[in-house]
């Protein structure tokens, strides 16, 4: 597969990895594979039994051992990760205001262009250039003639916030939500307005919606930080691995030295280079190009946790501490891992897909955000002084 235009050249450290010699002969050169970013599939939430975790771990190990390709595993720091090659180009820090979510097949949404009518676009630009005292009313007038365009009302809402007119900001956000209930800036505007009025519970509820729809929004995170009075700690973090085909034709996999990291990374590699695994797990027809899915992330997290459980149960071997794995096991057994995977992995790298999630998936992500970000330190986001969350903390 040709290198996609969105993938930047690798740095010196990554190129050194790709050029390294391998100890075993490469009998079949692995193809270079990158995700088809035009496709994504979702998965519902459900609790998981420990046996499911070990079964997926065993499946991944079996696939890798039986592969015609050579997989070479190395330990390395998080800085070595080729995140863009695995997930696509880095996302924008705020959602595209000129797209709206439209209901599609099977409850899933699609993102479609939602530009203002030409005449309204010109009026919006003129209004934005006016002094603050005049801009708000001019923007309201232009937005009313913009058509089904939530972004125009987003402009009104931000202008109202700048003028500290919180009632007008809420009105504009609600107009945007009539057009697109899944419009992230509208929920963020409602959160800012509520915070400005001193309604912290309303602000929490609205910013949870905004983050669940676009988890990398800097403005939404700033509101969340303000509500907690400190910087948010993202305490359950699975390192992104480095996965690429080296110059010798082997698949090079570099990740941290924990069993969970290695099996998670191995699973990610197997999904990329082993079509038979994708066909078995995703029920896809042969020949479908590799694309990202929340199923892949959940299965690979489960495989990683299964490897951790196997290590922990080995007789005579003291278990290696891995608070992240222990917390994810609790989360898997109580609620499942879909929301975690959507918010913490997919959401960091392809946040626009969360705007297309079916309603049930979206609601589960909102619940995850509310619990993990705004929960008590022993249940949700820990205070900075506590360090990483302990294995005994509730998800």
C-alpha positions in Angstrom: 0.0 0.0 0.0 1.5 3.4 -0.9 2.3 5.8 1.9 -0.7 8.1 2.4 -0.3 11.8 1.9 -1.4 12.6 5.4 1.5 10.6 7.0 4.5 12.8 7.7 8.1 11.3 7.3 9.4 9.4 10.3 12.0 10.9 12.6 15.6 9.6 13.0 14.8 7.4 16.0 11.9 5.7 14.1 13.9 5.3 10.9 16.7 3.6 13.0 14.1 1.1 14.2 12.9 0.4 10.6 16.5 -0.1 9.4 17.5 -2.5 12.2 18.6 -6.1 11.5 16.4 -8.9 12.6 17.6 -12.1 14.1 15.3 -14.5 12.2 15.0 -14.8 8.4 12.1 -13.1 6.8 10.4 -15.6 4.6 7.4 -13.5 3.5 7.8 -9.7 3.3 4.9 -8.0 5.2 3.0 -5.4 3.2 2.8 -1.8 4.5 -0.8 -1.2 5.7 -2.5 2.0 6.7 -6.1 2.6 7.8 -8.8 3.6 5.4 -10.0 6.7 7.2 -13.3 6.9 5.3 -14.7 4.0 7.2 -15.3 3.3 10.9 -17.5 0.9 12.8 -19.0 1.1 16.3 -19.7 -1.4 19.1 -22.2 -1.5 21.9 -21.2 -1.6 25.6 -21.4 -4.7 27.7 -19.6 -6.2 30.8 -16.8 -8.7 30.1 -15.9 -11.8 32.0 -12.2 -12.6 32.9 -12.4 -15.7 30.6 -13.2 -13.4 27.7 -10.0 -11.5 28.4 -7.8 -14.5 28.4 -9.5 -16.0 25.4 -8.8 -12.9 23.2 -5.2 -12.9 24.5 -4.7 -16.5 23.5 -6.4 -15.8 20.1 -3.9 -13.0 19.3 -0.9 -15.1 20.3 -2.1 -17.9 18.1 -2.6 -15.6 15.1 0.9 -14.1 15.5 2.5 -17.5 16.0 0.8 -18.9 12.9 1.4 -15.9 10.7 3.6 -16.1 7.5 5.1 -12.8 8.6 7.8 -12.2 11.1 6.8 -10.0 14.1 9.7 -8.5 16.1 8.9 -7.0 19.5 11.0 -4.4 21.2 10.6 -2.3 24.4 10.7 1.5 23.9 9.5 4.8 25.3 6.1 6.4 24.4 8.0 9.0 22.3 8.7 6.3 19.7 5.0 5.8 18.8 4.0 6.4 15.2 0.5 7.6 16.2 -0.4 9.1 12.9 0.4 5.9 11.0 -1.9 4.0 13.3 -4.8 6.4 13.6 -4.4 9.0 10.9 -3.3 12.7 11.0 -3.5 14.7 14.2 -7.0 16.1 14.7 -7.9 19.8 15.0 -8.2 21.1 18.5 -11.8 22.1 18.0 -14.6 20.4 16.0 -15.5 21.6 12.4 -18.3 24.1 13.0 -19.5 23.7 9.4 -20.5 20.1 9.6 -23.6 18.6 11.3 -24.6 15.1 12.3 -27.4 13.6 10.2 -29.2 10.4 11.2 -28.2 7.4 9.0 -28.6 3.7 8.8 -28.8 1.5 12.0 -28.9 4.6 14.3 -25.5 5.8 13.2 -25.0 9.4 12.1 -23.0 10.8 9.2 -21.3 14.2 9.1 -22.4 16.4 6.3 -21.4 19.9 5.2 -23.6 22.6 6.8 -22.5 25.9 5.3 -24.5 29.0 5.6 -26.3 30.3 2.5 -24.1 32.6 0.4 -25.9 35.8 1.4 -25.8 34.8 5.1 -22.1 33.9 4.9 -21.3 37.4 3.7 -23.4 38.9 6.5 -21.8 36.7 9.1 -18.3 37.8 8.0 -19.3 41.5 8.1 -20.9 41.0 11.5 -17.8 39.3 12.9 -15.7 42.4 11.9 -18.0 44.8 13.8 -17.2 46.2 17.3 -18.3 43.9 20.0 -21.2 46.2 21.0 -22.7 45.8 17.5 -21.6 42.3 16.5 -24.1 40.2 18.5 -27.3 41.7 17.0 -25.8 41.6 13.5 -24.8 37.9 13.9 -28.3 37.0 15.2 -29.8 38.5 12.1 -27.4 36.7 9.8 -27.8 33.4 11.5 -31.6 33.5 11.1 -31.2 33.5 7.3 -28.3 31.0 7.2 -30.5 27.9 6.8 -29.9 24.6 8.7 -26.4 25.7 9.8 -25.6 25.1 13.5 -22.2 26.8 13.0 -23.9 30.2 12.4 -25.6 29.9 15.8 -22.3 28.9 17.3 -20.9 32.2 16.1 -23.8 34.0 17.8 -23.2 32.0 21.0 -19.5 32.8 21.2 -20.2 36.5 20.6 -22.8 36.5 23.3 -20.3 34.8 25.7 -17.7 37.5 24.9 -20.3 40.1 25.8 -21.2 38.1 29.0 -24.8 37.9 27.7 -25.4 34.4 29.0 -29.1 34.3 28.1 -28.3 35.1 24.5 -25.6 32.5 24.4 -27.9 29.8 25.7 -30.6 30.8 23.2 -28.1 30.6 20.3 -26.8 27.2 21.5 -30.3 25.8 21.8 -31.1 27.0 18.2 -28.0 25.1 17.0 -29.1 22.0 18.9 -32.5 22.1 17.2 -30.6 21.6 13.9 -28.0 19.1 15.3 -28.4 17.8 18.8 -24.9 16.4 18.5 -23.2 19.7 17.7 -20.3 19.9 20.2 -19.8 23.7 20.2 -23.4 24.2 21.3 -22.9 22.0 24.4 -19.6 23.8 25.1 -21.4 27.2 24.8 -24.1 26.0 27.2 -21.4 24.9 29.7 -19.6 28.3 29.5 -22.9 30.1 30.0 -23.8 28.0 32.9 -20.4 28.5 34.5 -20.8 32.2 34.0 -24.1 32.2 35.8 -22.7 30.1 38.6 -24.7 26.9 37.8 -21.9 24.4 38.2 -24.1 21.2 37.9 -25.5 22.4 34.6 -22.0 23.3 33.4 -20.8 19.8 34.3 -23.6 18.1 32.4 -23.1 20.3 29.3 -19.3 20.0 29.2 -19.6 16.2 29.6 -21.8 16.2 26.5 -19.2 18.5 24.7 -16.3 16.3 25.6 -18.2 13.1 24.7 -18.7 14.5 21.2 -15.2 15.9 20.7 -12.7 14.7 23.4 -9.8 17.0 22.3 -11.6 20.3 22.5 -9.3 22.6 24.3 -12.1 25.0 25.2 -14.2 22.2 26.7 -11.2 20.9 28.7 -10.6 24.5 30.0 -14.2 24.5 31.3 -13.7 21.1 33.0 -10.5 22.3 34.6 -12.3 25.4 35.9 -15.1 23.2 37.4 -12.6 21.0 39.2 -10.3 23.9 40.1 -7.2 22.1 38.7 -5.9 20.5 35.6 -7.6 17.2 34.7 -5.5 14.1 35.2 -5.9 11.4 32.5 -5.0 8.6 34.8 -5.9 5.4 32.7 -3.5 5.6 29.8 -2.5 2.8 27.5 0.7 3.8 25.6 0.4 4.0 21.8 2.8 1.5 20.2 5.1 1.8 17.2 4.0 -0.6 14.5 5.5 -0.6 11.0 7.2 -2.8 8.4 11.0 -2.5 8.6 13.4 -2.5 5.7 13.9 -6.3 6.1 10.2 -6.9 5.7 9.4 -7.8 9.3 6.7 -6.2 11.3 8.4 -4.1 14.0 6.4 -3.6 17.2 7.7 -1.3 20.0 5.9 -0.7 23.2 6.3 -0.6 27.0 7.6 -3.6 29.0 4.3 -4.5 30.7 2.5 -7.7 29.5 -0.6 -5.7 28.8 1.3 -3.3 26.5 2.9 -6.0 24.5 -0.3 -8.0 23.9 -2.3 -4.9 23.1 0.3 -3.8 20.6 0.5 -7.3 19.1 -3.2 -7.4 18.7 -3.1 -4.0 16.9 -0.5 -5.4 14.6 -2.5 -8.5 13.9 -5.6 -6.5 13.0 -3.5 -4.5 10.5 -1.6 -7.4 8.8 -3.8 -10.4 9.3 -7.0 -10.2 7.2 -8.2 -13.5 8.6 -8.4 -12.0 12.1 -10.5 -9.1 10.8 -12.8 -11.4 9.0 -13.2 -13.6 12.1 -13.7 -10.8 14.6 -15.4 -8.1 12.5 -17.3 -10.6 10.2 -16.1 -8.8 7.2 -15.9 -10.1 3.7 -12.5 -11.0 2.3 -10.8 -8.1 0.6 -12.2 -5.3 2.7 -9.5 -2.7 3.2 -8.2 -2.4 6.8 -10.0 0.3 8.7 -10.3 1.4 12.3 -13.1 0.3 14.5 -14.0 0.4 18.2 -14.2 -3.4 18.0 -10.5 -3.5 17.3 -9.7 -1.3 20.3 -11.9 -3.2 22.7 -10.6 -6.6 21.5 -7.0 -5.4 21.8 -7.6 -4.0 25.2 -9.2 -7.3 26.3 -6.2 -9.2 24.9 -3.8 -7.0 26.8 -5.7 -7.4 30.0 -5.8 -11.2 29.4 -2.0 -11.2 29.2 -1.9 -9.3 32.4 -4.2 -11.8 34.1 -2.0 -14.7 32.9 1.1 -13.1 34.2 -0.6 -12.3 37.6 -1.6 -15.9 38.0 1.8 -17.5 37.2 2.9 -19.6 40.2 5.9 -18.4 42.1 6.1 -15.1 40.2 5.3 -11.9 42.0 2.8 -9.9 39.9 4.3 -6.8 38.3 2.4 -3.6 39.4 0.3 -2.2 36.6 -2.4 0.1 38.0 -3.8 0.9 34.6 -4.4 -2.8 33.8 -6.1 -3.4 37.2 -8.4 -0.4 36.8 -9.3 -1.4 33.3 -10.1 -5.0 34.5 -12.6 -3.5 36.9 -14.1 -1.3 34.2 -14.3 -4.2 31.8 -16.2 -6.3 34.4 -18.6 -3.6 35.5 -19.4 -1.6 32.4 -17.3 -2.9 29.5 -14.5 -1.1 27.6 -16.3 0.5 24.7 -16.7 3.9 26.3 -13.1 3.9 27.5 -11.9 2.9 24.0 -14.1 5.5 22.3 -13.1 8.4 24.6 -9.5 7.7 25.6 -8.2 6.1 22.4 -10.5 6.8 19.4 -11.5 10.2 20.8 -8.0 11.4 21.2 -7.0 10.5 17.6 -10.2 10.6 15.5 -12.6 12.7 17.6 -14.9 13.5 14.7 -16.1 9.8 14.7 -17.7 10.4 18.2 -20.0 12.8 16.5 -21.3 9.9 14.5 -21.9 7.4 17.3 -25.3 5.8 17.8 -27.3 7.3 20.6 -26.7 4.4 23.0 -22.9 4.6 22.5 -23.0 8.4 22.9 -25.0 8.1 26.2 -22.5 5.5 27.5 -19.6 7.9 26.7 -21.3 10.8 28.5 -21.7 8.5 31.5 -18.0 7.6 31.3 -16.9 11.2 31.1 -19.2 12.2 34.0 -17.9 9.4 36.2 -14.2 9.5 35.3 -13.8 13.3 35.0 -16.2 14.6 37.6 -16.4 11.7 40.0 -14.9 11.7 43.5 -11.0 11.2 43.5 -11.4 7.6 44.7 -14.0 6.9 42.0 -13.2 9.1 39.1 -10.4 11.6 38.3 -7.7 11.6 41.0 -6.4 14.8 42.5 -2.8 15.6 41.4 -1.4 14.7 44.9 -2.5 11.1 44.6 -0.4 10.2 41.6 -1.8 7.4 39.4 -5.0 5.9 40.5 -4.6 2.7 42.6 -5.8 -0.7 41.7 -8.4 -0.6 44.4 -10.1 2.5 43.0 -13.6 2.0 41.6 -14.0 2.9 37.9 
